[in-house]
Amino acid sequence: MSEQIRIKYYVRTDIVGSTCEDVLEMPRSEWEAMSERDREEMMKELAFNSMDWGFKEIPAGESDT
């Protein structure tokens, strides 16, 4: 029997109320077989996929809005 593990992850900014969170469920054996670095990379990717982000060049003389 493969016991499941639940891991809560979140993304938060410095704006009040900006927290987004979710829960990952996976077999405990898979989680425990991962290195700390692999766990961190996986959770970063999940958190990053929970947000919208972007960038654009602001031409000289234009407003930043």
Backbone hydrogen bonds, N-H to C=O, Kabsch-Sander energy under -0.5 kcal/mol:
donor,donor_aa,acceptor,acceptor_aa,energy
3,E,1,M,-0.9
5,I,26,M,-3.2
7,I,24,L,-2.8
9,Y,22,D,-2.5
11,V,20,C,-2.6
18,S,15,I,-1.7
20,C,11,V,-2.5
22,D,9,Y,-2.1
24,L,7,I,-2.9
26,M,5,I,-2.0
28,R,3,E,-3.6
30,E,27,P,-0.6
31,W,27,P,-1.9
32,E,28,R,-2.9
33,A,29,S,-1.2
34,M,30,E,-0.7
34,M,31,W,-1.0
39,R,35,S,-2.5
40,E,36,E,-2.6
41,E,37,R,-2.6
42,M,38,D,-2.4
43,M,39,R,-2.6
44,K,40,E,-2.5
45,E,41,E,-2.2
46,L,42,M,-2.2
47,A,43,M,-2.7
48,F,44,K,-3.0
49,N,45,E,-2.1
50,S,47,A,-1.4
51,M,48,F,-1.4
62,E,59,P,-2.2
